[in-house]
Amino acid sequence: MEWGMENRLNRLIPGGKCFFMPIDHGYFQGPTSCLEKPGETVKPLLSYCDGLFVTRGVLRSAICPTCDKPIILRVSGGTSMAGKDLANEIITTSIDEILRLNASAVGTSVFVGSDFEKQTLGNLANLVNVCEPYAIPVMAVTAVGKELDKRDARYLGLASRICAELGARIVKTYWCEDFEKVVSGCPVPVVIAGGPKCETEKEVFDFVSDGMKKGAIGVNLGRNVWQSPYPVAMAASLRAIIHDNASVKKAQEVFNEVKRKK
């Protein structure tokens, strides 16, 4: 691996583990609850995460340039919740812009099994072709749009492997039952997506802990942190699971302790 690629990945994944914080939801949802002012939302959480997953518009307008967290730039889009199909995406950001913004990595969604499978897989492949000469890693996001019933090991294993085959350096996918089957079939690191907001913090701790035990290197998880009534406590607890190998019980203790202080 060339020095630049290895350096970027080591900054994103310190010690082989990572806690990425996505705040890119507005690119298709608009002003998402608790992300109306994304810079204010994420400010108290930055010390707990290893990288920020964000669009160029929010990065330029809401994130202070003194931020020392690696940036994963969301570079796909072109659809919205008001449209017919979330899978009908294009690449929205040029390599010139990626370099100007000093991104440590980029991320794009793929929709395997959708009407736009070929288009979004082509987006991924073309992005890899453009970014590899500059040693910028590409993270593929195995999106399922509104079809949450697709989140099983067979489908996610298929989608994750295809992303790796096309050159993604990291794959973001959902946790599912038999998650080890997804990880074992994917030859590049896998991070767990947060998915829909859970009812309790313990639900989040449970699936993150299980996913880490079954081979994930970390998470790319946002809504279950910044939509929590206690976002700092959630961030601290998840960091404990990811970087300190904390049990679910210990994570709950961290949550309660930080919650009391806040």
C-alpha positions as CSV (number, residue, x, y, z in Angstrom):
1,M,0.0,0.0,0.0
2,E,1.4,3.4,-1.0
3,W,2.3,5.8,1.9
4,G,-0.5,8.3,1.2
5,M,-3.2,5.6,1.2
6,E,-1.8,4.0,4.3
7,N,-1.5,7.3,6.1
8,R,-5.1,8.3,5.4
9,L,-6.4,4.9,6.5
10,N,-4.4,4.9,9.7
11,R,-5.8,8.4,10.6
12,L,-9.3,7.2,9.9
13,I,-8.9,3.8,11.7
14,P,-6.5,4.4,14.6
15,G,-5.4,1.1,16.1
16,G,-7.5,-0.8,13.6
17,K,-10.8,0.5,15.0
18,C,-13.1,3.4,14.0
19,F,-16.1,5.4,15.1
20,F,-17.3,7.4,12.1
21,M,-20.0,10.1,12.7
22,P,-22.3,10.6,9.7
23,I,-24.1,13.9,9.4
24,D,-24.8,13.6,5.7
25,H,-28.5,12.8,6.0
26,G,-29.6,16.2,4.6
27,Y,-28.4,15.3,1.1
28,F,-31.7,13.4,0.6
29,Q,-33.8,14.1,3.7
30,G,-33.3,17.9,3.9
31,P,-33.2,19.4,7.5
32,T,-33.3,16.2,9.4
33,S,-34.4,16.3,13.1
34,C,-31.4,17.4,15.3
35,L,-29.4,18.3,12.2
36,E,-31.1,21.6,11.4
37,K,-27.8,23.2,12.5
38,P,-25.3,20.4,11.9
39,G,-22.2,22.3,13.1
40,E,-23.8,22.9,16.5
41,T,-25.0,19.3,16.7
42,V,-21.7,17.7,16.1
43,K,-19.4,20.1,18.0
44,P,-19.7,18.3,21.4
45,L,-19.3,14.9,19.7
46,L,-16.2,15.4,17.7
47,S,-13.8,14.4,20.5
48,Y,-15.4,10.9,20.6
49,C,-15.4,10.1,16.9
50,D,-12.5,9.2,14.5
51,G,-13.9,10.7,11.3
52,L,-16.8,12.8,10.1
53,F,-19.0,11.7,7.1
54,V,-20.3,14.9,5.6
55,T,-21.3,16.6,2.3
56,R,-19.2,19.3,0.8
57,G,-21.9,21.9,1.4
58,V,-22.2,21.3,5.2
59,L,-18.5,20.9,5.5
60,R,-17.9,24.3,4.0
61,S,-20.7,26.1,5.8
62,A,-21.0,24.5,9.2
63,I,-17.7,22.8,10.1
64,C,-14.8,24.9,11.4
65,P,-11.7,24.6,9.2
66,T,-9.7,24.1,12.4
67,C,-11.4,20.7,12.9
68,D,-8.7,18.1,13.1
69,K,-10.9,15.1,12.5
70,P,-10.4,13.3,9.2
71,I,-13.2,14.0,6.7
72,I,-15.0,11.3,4.7
73,L,-16.7,13.3,2.0
74,R,-20.2,12.1,0.8
75,V,-19.9,12.4,-3.0
76,S,-23.1,10.7,-4.2
77,G,-26.6,12.1,-4.4
78,G,-29.1,13.6,-6.8
79,T,-32.3,12.1,-5.3
80,S,-34.5,13.0,-2.4
81,M,-37.3,11.5,-0.2
82,A,-39.7,13.4,-2.4
83,G,-38.6,11.6,-5.6
84,K,-39.5,8.2,-7.0
85,D,-36.4,6.2,-6.2
86,L,-33.6,7.0,-3.8
87,A,-31.3,4.6,-5.8
88,N,-31.2,6.9,-8.8
89,E,-27.9,8.5,-7.7
90,I,-25.0,10.2,-9.5
91,I,-21.6,11.3,-8.4
92,T,-22.0,14.9,-7.3
93,T,-18.4,16.0,-6.4
94,S,-15.3,16.3,-8.6
95,I,-11.8,15.0,-7.7
96,D,-10.7,18.7,-7.7
97,E,-13.2,19.5,-5.0
98,I,-12.2,16.4,-3.0
99,L,-8.6,17.5,-3.0
100,R,-9.5,21.2,-2.3
101,L,-11.4,20.1,0.8
102,N,-8.5,17.9,2.0
103,A,-10.8,14.9,2.4
104,S,-9.2,11.8,3.9
105,A,-11.7,9.5,2.1
106,V,-14.9,9.6,0.1
107,G,-18.1,7.7,0.3
108,T,-20.8,6.7,-2.2
109,S,-23.9,4.6,-2.0
110,V,-24.6,1.4,-4.0
111,F,-28.1,-0.1,-4.4
112,V,-27.6,-3.8,-5.3
113,G,-30.7,-5.4,-6.6
114,S,-32.4,-2.1,-7.5
115,D,-33.4,-0.8,-10.9
116,F,-30.3,1.4,-10.6
117,E,-27.8,-1.3,-9.6
118,K,-25.6,-0.9,-12.6
119,Q,-25.6,2.9,-12.4
120,T,-24.6,3.0,-8.7
121,L,-22.0,0.2,-9.0
122,G,-20.6,2.1,-12.0
123,N,-20.5,5.2,-9.8
124,L,-18.4,3.3,-7.3
125,A,-16.1,1.8,-9.9
126,N,-15.5,5.2,-11.6
127,L,-14.9,6.9,-8.2
128,V,-12.3,4.3,-7.4
129,N,-10.6,4.9,-10.8
130,V,-10.5,8.6,-10.1
131,C,-9.5,8.5,-6.4
132,E,-6.8,5.7,-6.4
133,P,-4.2,7.8,-8.3
134,Y,-4.4,10.3,-5.5
135,A,-4.3,7.7,-2.7
136,I,-7.8,8.6,-1.5
137,P,-9.7,5.6,-0.1
138,V,-13.3,5.0,-1.2
139,M,-15.9,3.8,1.2
140,A,-18.9,2.0,-0.3
141,V,-22.2,2.3,1.4
142,T,-24.5,-0.7,0.8
143,A,-27.8,1.3,0.9
144,V,-31.2,-0.3,0.7
145,G,-33.3,2.8,0.3
146,K,-36.8,2.3,1.9
147,E,-36.6,-1.5,1.6
148,L,-35.4,-2.4,5.0
149,D,-36.5,-6.0,4.6
150,K,-33.3,-6.6,2.5
151,R,-31.1,-6.4,5.5
152,D,-30.2,-10.0,5.9
153,A,-26.8,-11.8,5.7
154,R,-27.3,-13.2,2.3
155,Y,-28.1,-9.8,0.6
156,L,-25.7,-7.7,2.6
157,G,-22.9,-10.3,2.1
158,L,-23.5,-10.1,-1.7
159,A,-23.5,-6.3,-1.7
160,S,-20.5,-6.0,0.5
161,R,-18.4,-8.5,-1.6
162,I,-19.3,-6.7,-4.8
163,C,-18.2,-3.4,-3.4
164,A,-14.9,-4.9,-2.4
165,E,-14.4,-6.5,-5.8
166,L,-15.0,-3.1,-7.5
167,G,-12.2,-1.6,-5.4
168,A,-13.8,-0.1,-2.2
169,R,-11.2,0.2,0.6
170,I,-13.9,0.2,3.3
171,V,-17.5,-1.1,3.2
172,K,-20.3,0.3,5.3
173,T,-23.2,-2.1,5.8
174,Y,-26.0,-2.9,8.2
175,W,-25.7,-5.2,11.1
176,C,-27.9,-8.3,10.8
177,E,-28.3,-11.8,12.2
178,D,-25.3,-14.0,11.2
179,F,-23.3,-10.9,10.7
180,E,-20.1,-12.9,10.7
181,K,-21.1,-14.3,7.3
182,V,-21.1,-10.8,5.8
183,V,-17.7,-10.0,7.3
184,S,-16.0,-13.3,6.4
185,G,-17.0,-12.9,2.7
186,C,-15.7,-9.3,2.4
187,P,-11.9,-9.0,2.0
188,V,-11.8,-5.3,3.0
189,P,-12.7,-3.8,6.4
190,V,-16.4,-3.5,7.3
191,V,-18.1,-0.8,9.4
192,I,-21.6,-1.0,10.8
193,A,-24.3,1.4,9.7
194,G,-26.6,2.8,12.3
195,G,-29.8,2.3,10.5
196,P,-33.2,3.5,11.8
197,K,-33.2,5.0,15.3
198,C,-33.5,2.4,18.1
199,E,-35.9,2.6,21.0
200,T,-33.2,2.4,23.7
201,E,-29.5,2.9,24.1
202,K,-29.1,-0.8,25.0
203,E,-30.4,-1.8,21.6
204,V,-27.6,0.2,20.0
205,F,-25.0,-1.2,22.4
206,D,-26.2,-4.8,21.7
207,F,-25.9,-4.7,17.9
208,V,-22.6,-2.7,17.9
209,S,-21.0,-5.0,20.4
210,D,-22.2,-8.1,18.5
211,G,-21.0,-6.7,15.2
212,M,-17.5,-5.9,16.6
213,K,-17.2,-9.4,18.1
214,K,-18.1,-10.8,14.6
215,G,-15.4,-8.9,12.7
216,A,-16.5,-5.3,12.1
217,I,-13.8,-2.7,12.7
218,G,-16.2,-0.1,13.9
219,V,-19.3,1.9,13.1
220,N,-20.6,4.7,10.9
221,L,-23.4,5.7,13.1
222,G,-25.3,9.0,13.5
223,R,-29.0,9.1,14.3
224,N,-28.7,6.8,17.3
225,V,-26.2,9.3,18.7
226,W,-27.3,12.9,17.8
227,Q,-31.0,12.1,18.0
228,S,-30.6,10.7,21.5
229,P,-31.7,12.8,24.4
230,Y,-28.1,12.3,25.7
231,P,-25.9,12.4,22.6
232,V,-22.6,12.9,24.4
233,A,-23.3,9.9,26.7
234,M,-24.1,7.8,23.6
235,A,-20.9,8.8,21.9
236,A,-18.8,8.1,24.9
237,S,-20.4,4.7,25.4
238,L,-20.0,3.7,21.8
239,R,-16.3,4.8,21.8
240,A,-15.8,2.5,24.9
241,I,-17.2,-0.5,23.0
242,I,-15.2,0.2,19.8
243,H,-11.8,1.3,21.2
244,D,-11.8,-0.2,24.8
245,N,-13.6,-3.5,24.1
246,A,-16.2,-2.5,26.7
247,S,-19.0,-5.0,27.3
248,V,-22.7,-3.9,26.9
249,K,-22.9,-3.7,30.7
250,K,-19.8,-1.5,30.9
251,A,-21.1,0.7,28.0
252,Q,-24.4,1.2,29.9
253,E,-22.4,2.2,33.0
254,V,-20.4,4.7,30.9
255,F,-23.7,6.1,29.5
256,N,-25.2,6.5,33.0
257,E,-22.1,8.2,34.3
258,V,-21.8,10.7,31.5
259,K,-25.5,11.3,31.5
260,R,-25.4,12.3,35.2
261,K,-22.6,14.8,34.5
262,K,-24.5,16.4,31.7
